């Protein structure tokens, strides 16, 4: 029966006998000219009656308008055969319809019948009107009849070059001098007066919702453009859930732009997410995708999210809608109706007040903030940035440094981030990281474009105001007294003898230190250089003799990230008792805060730092 029909992409469809429809060769067919007269007469007749049942024998949709989506619900008390007649519109070649009708089962939400292009024939006198007529067997149940009328456009993803050529013809066609040769606004208005779909039967058809859709336990329905919505829920036990989600997939960027996911509220780990592999074609435009399956989640607290870009949402379609447009969004329900009382609302209070935040980042910014953690604890890091796909590196990103050893304990990367909505280069990290007790500095840096403060050069991420990095409690029972934001200048990391960092162009900086006995020291330096030599670099002199005891040379360095000329050295050396001078010098370009190429991964470390080495350091 038709209830089991699965939607195929337009490229996969082949002519045949879909949905149990009887073959059109069962009886003689009227001449196309007769069809046109019949269609016009029916359209005028039904237009006065709008969308309703007639005497329990017919359901119709007409007077749709040049662009729009209409629905009529009806019930079949007993299995019966119906006759379907429809007039829509399509391309000259007949391989793509931009005005058409379909029926879905109101219970299963599956496609029952669709006005497929291969089942239509042209209406005489029009390049665009297409006529469908056939019979269909329906089981007892509730159904929804839909009719969509839209423009032939590039957004459809299905129109041919010849058809689009007609779209680009001159003003004469725009004014309608050539009959139906250009489907512009004026042409669509004329065509749409002839659109209709009529379902008739000798049996009984009842208008109305015979199967009202029960509300989902978690529902994010009909999100608008640029939406960022969430709904928390708690499970009192392990539970199997029905998840029904519809969204938009961008083939060009190979990412979803309207989609949903579920996150574990405690770990911030995504436990389910729409992706291309676990979704199927949702009907209409090829970019419409659907997840309709069951998942099992353990007892716990969860947050469901749904985000959308700036176009193609419920009641604002820029291409053909999915077959079940009312379900656009995300719905979650217990698979077992008896478990209804075991799923309850959850409020994510940990996200209300960040412990520390560096947000609203603009172009060419480098921000930092320090905090002290009095005992080990998990912290939630929430960061949004920009990924450079060509350079295969983050362009706007954050990181955290443990000051005791100048060690990065976390950094934002392409591998540990997920799409943040909008342009594919928008990435986000939302996770819990374990921290030892100690002093830390949180950094965030951005390049010269695509930022909250400087303006977006592509679609922005959904949570625009959070662009940057924020720190939140990592557990519900987090003790806020163990976390304290502090003045970065007041922190003196143990073991640091000299620190000359964040050095700009045309600088010559020197600092002194003294050793009371022979000591192993760690030298960490970043600078600019090539095989021909270093131009931003550091060295150490014996203050008494003036001898250079250590110098940053190209052969000692490795790549520091970003441009190849960014160089890094991290070396442990032994120094005798005495007084020493640390120097750092830069040329007139490519220094901290004024890069002429991609900056290093840790731009704050541009310079030289000398610390007492651990006993085990090599």
BANULO-775230 format. One record per residue (C-alpha): x, y, z. Coordinates in steps of 0.25 Angstrom, whole numbers, padded with zeros to 4 digits, always signed. Example, Ala and Ser with C-alpha at 12.3 -4.5 7.8 and 13.67 -1.06 7.14 Angstrom:
2
+0049-0018+0031
+0055-0004+0029
***
This chain:
618
+0000+0000+0000
+0004+0015-0001
+0007+0016+0013
+0020+0009+0011
+0025+0018+0000
+0038+0024+0003
+0042+0038-0004
+0053+0037-0014
+0062+0048-0019
+0058+0054-0032
+0071+0047-0038
+0067+0034-0034
+0053+0033-0038
+0049+0025-0050
+0035+0024-0057
+0026+0013-0052
+0014+0011-0044
+0016+0017-0030
+0007+0017-0018
-0002+0006-0023
-0008+0016-0033
-0015+0009-0045
-0008+0010-0058
-0013+0022-0067
-0015+0012-0079
-0028+0006-0072
-0037+0016-0080
-0036+0026-0091
-0030+0039-0088
-0036+0052-0092
-0029+0062-0102
-0020+0071-0095
-0029+0083-0100
-0041+0077-0093
-0032+0075-0080
-0029+0090-0081
-0044+0094-0082
-0047+0084-0071
-0036+0089-0062
-0040+0104-0063
-0055+0100-0061
-0051+0092-0048
-0042+0103-0043
-0053+0114-0044
-0063+0104-0038
-0055+0100-0026
-0049+0114-0023
-0062+0118-0017
-0062+0106-0008
-0047+0108-0003
-0041+0096+0004
-0053+0087+0010
-0060+0075+0007
-0072+0074-0002
-0083+0065+0003
-0074+0055+0008
-0069+0051-0006
-0058+0061-0009
-0046+0068-0003
-0039+0080-0011
-0029+0091-0011
-0029+0102-0021
-0027+0117-0021
-0013+0114-0016
-0007+0127-0020
+0006+0129-0028
+0015+0125-0016
+0010+0117-0004
+0007+0104+0003
-0007+0100+0006
-0012+0087+0014
-0025+0080+0015
-0027+0069+0025
-0037+0057+0023
-0041+0044+0028
-0044+0031+0021
-0053+0023+0030
-0051+0010+0022
-0042+0006+0011
-0046+0012-0003
-0041+0016-0016
-0040+0031-0019
-0038+0038-0032
-0028+0050-0032
-0028+0061-0042
-0018+0072-0041
-0012+0083-0049
+0002+0089-0045
+0014+0095-0053
+0027+0090-0057
+0039+0092-0066
+0038+0091-0081
+0045+0077-0081
+0035+0072-0071
+0046+0067-0061
+0044+0077-0050
+0031+0082-0044
+0030+0095-0036
+0015+0095-0033
+0010+0081-0029
+0002+0073-0019
+0004+0061-0010
-0002+0053+0001
+0004+0048+0014
-0001+0038+0025
-0004+0046+0037
+0000+0035+0047
+0013+0030+0041
+0016+0044+0034
+0021+0036+0022
+0018+0039+0007
+0006+0033+0001
+0005+0040-0012
+0012+0050-0019
+0010+0057-0033
+0022+0053-0039
+0027+0059-0052
+0028+0046-0060
+0013+0044-0057
+0009+0057-0063
+0006+0063-0077
+0007+0077-0082
-0006+0085-0083
-0008+0090-0097
-0005+0105-0099
+0004+0106-0087
+0019+0103-0086
+0018+0102-0071
+0005+0096-0067
+0005+0081-0064
-0007+0072-0062
-0008+0059-0054
-0020+0049-0053
-0020+0035-0047
-0026+0026-0037
-0021+0023-0023
-0025+0012-0013
-0025+0018+0002
-0026+0009+0014
-0034+0013+0026
-0027+0025+0033
-0025+0040+0034
-0017+0048+0023
-0012+0061+0019
-0013+0067+0005
-0003+0078+0002
-0001+0087-0010
+0012+0095-0012
+0013+0106-0022
+0027+0113-0024
+0036+0120-0034
+0045+0113-0043
+0059+0118-0038
+0073+0115-0035
+0070+0111-0021
+0062+0099-0025
+0074+0092-0029
+0067+0084-0039
+0064+0093-0051
+0071+0091-0064
+0080+0101-0071
+0070+0103-0082
+0059+0106-0072
+0068+0116-0065
+0071+0122-0078
+0056+0126-0080
+0057+0132-0066
+0068+0142-0071
+0061+0147-0083
+0058+0161-0085
+0048+0171-0081
+0038+0167-0092
+0036+0154-0086
+0035+0160-0072
+0023+0168-0077
+0017+0155-0083
+0018+0158-0098
+0021+0143-0100
+0010+0134-0094
+0016+0127-0082
+0030+0128-0087
+0036+0134-0074
+0031+0130-0060
+0033+0143-0053
+0024+0149-0043
+0013+0153-0053
+0013+0140-0060
+0012+0132-0047
+0000+0140-0044
-0007+0136-0057
-0002+0121-0056
-0006+0120-0041
-0021+0123-0044
-0021+0109-0051
-0014+0101-0040
-0023+0091-0032
-0024+0077-0027
-0037+0070-0026
-0038+0056-0018
-0052+0049-0021
-0058+0036-0017
-0071+0028-0018
-0068+0025-0003
-0068+0034+0009
-0057+0045+0011
-0058+0053+0023
-0051+0067+0025
-0043+0070+0037
-0032+0064+0046
-0036+0050+0050
-0023+0048+0057
-0019+0060+0064
-0004+0059+0066
+0000+0057+0081
+0010+0068+0086
+0024+0063+0087
+0031+0062+0101
+0042+0072+0095
+0038+0080+0084
+0045+0091+0076
+0036+0093+0064
+0035+0104+0053
+0048+0111+0057
+0050+0124+0049
+0062+0129+0041
+0075+0131+0049
+0069+0123+0061
+0077+0117+0073
+0067+0110+0081
+0068+0099+0092
+0060+0091+0101
+0065+0083+0113
+0059+0070+0118
+0063+0059+0129
+0061+0044+0128
+0058+0037+0141
+0063+0024+0135
+0069+0019+0122
+0059+0021+0111
+0057+0018+0097
+0053+0031+0090
+0046+0034+0076
+0053+0046+0070
+0047+0053+0058
+0055+0064+0052
+0055+0072+0039
+0066+0081+0034
+0074+0087+0022
+0087+0082+0017
+0096+0090+0009
+0103+0081-0002
+0112+0093-0006
+0118+0093+0009
+0115+0079+0012
+0109+0083+0025
+0095+0085+0031
+0090+0099+0032
+0077+0096+0039
+0078+0084+0049
+0077+0079+0063
+0085+0071+0073
+0084+0066+0087
+0095+0069+0097
+0098+0062+0111
+0096+0074+0121
+0107+0069+0130
+0118+0065+0120
+0114+0075+0109
+0116+0063+0099
+0107+0062+0087
+0100+0049+0089
+0092+0050+0076
+0092+0059+0064
+0087+0061+0050
+0097+0057+0039
+0096+0054+0025
+0098+0039+0028
+0087+0037+0038
+0077+0045+0030
+0069+0043+0018
+0062+0051+0007
+0050+0058+0013
+0044+0062+0000
+0043+0075-0008
+0056+0081-0010
+0068+0072-0010
+0074+0080+0002
+0062+0076+0011
+0067+0064+0020
+0060+0056+0031
+0063+0048+0043
+0052+0038+0047
+0057+0027+0056
+0059+0023+0071
+0071+0025+0080
+0074+0020+0094
+0079+0029+0105
+0083+0026+0119
+0077+0033+0131
+0082+0047+0132
+0080+0062+0128
+0080+0066+0114
+0078+0079+0105
+0072+0078+0091
+0077+0089+0081
+0072+0094+0068
+0078+0105+0060
+0075+0110+0046
+0082+0120+0036
+0076+0132+0029
+0067+0125+0019
+0058+0113+0016
+0049+0111+0029
+0035+0108+0032
+0026+0118+0025
+0038+0125+0018
+0042+0114+0008
+0052+0118-0003
+0050+0105-0010
+0040+0093-0009
+0037+0090+0005
+0038+0075+0011
+0026+0066+0010
+0023+0068+0025
+0026+0083+0026
+0018+0084+0039
+0029+0076+0046
+0041+0085+0042
+0049+0085+0054
+0052+0075+0065
+0042+0066+0073
+0046+0056+0084
+0036+0046+0090
+0037+0033+0098
+0036+0021+0089
+0027+0014+0100
+0015+0023+0103
+0016+0017+0118
+0029+0025+0120
+0023+0038+0117
+0024+0042+0132
+0038+0038+0133
+0043+0050+0124
+0042+0063+0130
+0047+0078+0127
+0061+0081+0131
+0067+0095+0133
+0082+0098+0130
+0085+0107+0141
+0100+0105+0139
+0100+0113+0126
+0093+0126+0132
+0105+0132+0138
+0119+0130+0133
+0131+0130+0142
+0139+0137+0132
+0137+0142+0118
+0144+0148+0106
+0133+0150+0096
+0128+0160+0085
+0142+0159+0079
+0145+0168+0067
+0156+0168+0056
+0171+0168+0060
+0168+0165+0075
+0176+0158+0085
+0169+0157+0099
+0173+0150+0111
+0168+0148+0125
+0174+0141+0137
+0168+0132+0148
+0172+0124+0160
+0167+0111+0163
+0169+0107+0178
+0167+0092+0176
+0165+0082+0164
+0152+0084+0157
+0145+0082+0143
+0141+0094+0136
+0132+0096+0124
+0139+0103+0112
+0130+0109+0102
+0137+0116+0090
+0133+0120+0076
+0143+0124+0065
+0146+0123+0050
+0154+0112+0043
+0162+0114+0031
+0160+0102+0022
+0170+0106+0012
+0181+0108+0023
+0175+0096+0031
+0176+0104+0044
+0168+0113+0053
+0167+0127+0049
+0160+0132+0061
+0161+0123+0073
+0164+0122+0088
+0174+0114+0097
+0177+0113+0112
+0191+0113+0118
+0196+0108+0132
+0205+0119+0137
+0214+0109+0146
+0221+0104+0134
+0215+0112+0122
+0208+0100+0117
+0196+0100+0108
+0185+0091+0115
+0175+0093+0104
+0174+0100+0091
+0163+0101+0080
+0165+0093+0068
+0158+0088+0055
+0158+0074+0061
+0151+0077+0074
+0141+0087+0069
+0127+0085+0062
+0119+0094+0053
+0114+0106+0060
+0103+0109+0049
+0104+0119+0038
+0116+0118+0029
+0124+0105+0029
+0136+0112+0035
+0128+0116+0048
+0133+0105+0058
+0130+0104+0073
+0135+0096+0085
+0126+0093+0096
+0132+0083+0106
+0137+0080+0120
+0152+0080+0123
+0158+0076+0136
+0168+0086+0142
+0178+0084+0153
+0179+0095+0164
+0187+0107+0160
+0188+0120+0152
+0183+0120+0138
+0182+0130+0126
+0171+0129+0116
+0174+0135+0102
+0166+0138+0090
+0172+0144+0077
+0165+0148+0063
+0170+0151+0049
+0165+0163+0041
+0152+0158+0036
+0139+0151+0040
+0136+0155+0055
+0125+0160+0064
+0131+0173+0066
+0137+0175+0052
+0126+0170+0044
+0123+0156+0037
+0128+0154+0023
+0120+0141+0022
+0108+0136+0029
+0110+0138+0044
+0109+0127+0055
+0096+0125+0062
+0101+0129+0076
+0107+0142+0070
+0108+0149+0084
+0116+0138+0089
+0127+0139+0079
+0140+0137+0087
+0142+0129+0099
+0134+0127+0112
+0137+0118+0125
+0126+0112+0132
+0124+0102+0144
+0127+0088+0140
+0118+0081+0149
+0104+0084+0156
+0110+0084+0170
+0122+0093+0166
+0127+0101+0178
+0129+0115+0172
+0138+0119+0184
+0150+0111+0177
+0150+0120+0165
+0155+0134+0165
+0157+0143+0153
+0170+0151+0156
+0178+0162+0150
+0188+0156+0140
+0199+0166+0145
+0198+0161+0159
+0202+0147+0156
+0216+0143+0157
+0218+0129+0152
+0228+0121+0160
+0242+0118+0154
+0241+0130+0144
+0254+0137+0143
+0251+0146+0131
+0239+0148+0122
+0239+0157+0110
+0227+0154+0102
+0217+0160+0093
+0228+0168+0086
+0224+0177+0074
+0232+0183+0063
+0245+0190+0064
+0247+0187+0078
+0260+0184+0086
+0257+0179+0100
+0266+0174+0111
+0265+0168+0125
+0274+0163+0136
+0274+0151+0145
+0284+0145+0155
+0288+0131+0158
+0294+0127+0172
+0299+0114+0167
+0300+0106+0154
+0285+0104+0149
+0278+0097+0138
+0269+0107+0131
+0258+0105+0121
+0258+0115+0109
+0245+0117+0101
+0246+0127+0090
+0237+0130+0078
+0242+0139+0066
+0243+0141+0051
+0253+0135+0042
+0257+0127+0030
+0269+0118+0026
+0276+0131+0023
+0275+0135+0038
+0266+0141+0049
+0260+0155+0049
+0252+0154+0062
+0260+0146+0072
+0266+0146+0086
+0279+0143+0092
+0286+0142+0106
+0299+0149+0110
+0308+0147+0122
+0307+0161+0128
+0321+0161+0134
+0329+0156+0121
+0319+0160+0110
+0320+0146+0104
+0307+0141+0097
+0304+0128+0105
+0292+0124+0097
+0285+0129+0084
+0273+0126+0076
+0277+0121+0062
+0269+0116+0051
+0275+0102+0052
+0270+0101+0067
+0256+0104+0063
+0243+0097+0059
+0230+0102+0052
+0222+0111+0062
+0209+0110+0054
+0203+0119+0044
+0213+0125+0034
+0225+0116+0032
+0234+0128+0036
+0228+0127+0050
+0239+0119+0058
+0239+0113+0072
+0250+0108+0081
+0249+0101+0094
+0262+0097+0100
+0268+0093+0114
+0282+0098+0116
+0292+0099+0128
+0297+0112+0133
+0308+0115+0143
+0306+0124+0155
+0306+0138+0151
+0298+0150+0145
+0292+0149+0132
+0285+0159+0122
+0274+0154+0113
+0272+0161+0100
+0260+0161+0089
+0260+0169+0076
+0250+0170+0065
+0251+0177+0051
+0240+0186+0045
+0230+0176+0041
+0222+0163+0046
+0222+0166+0061
+0212+0164+0071
+0199+0171+0068
+0204+0174+0054
+0205+0162+0046
+0208+0162+0031
+0205+0147+0030
+0198+0137+0038
+0202+0138+0053
+0207+0127+0061
+0199+0117+0069
+0203+0124+0082
+0204+0139+0078
+0205+0144+0092
+0219+0136+0094
+0225+0144+0083
+0238+0147+0090
+0246+0140+0100
+0244+0134+0114
+0254+0128+0123
+0250+0119+0135
+0257+0109+0145
+0255+0095+0139
+0249+0083+0146
+0259+0073+0150
+0254+0063+0140
+0255+0073+0128
+0264+0070+0117
***
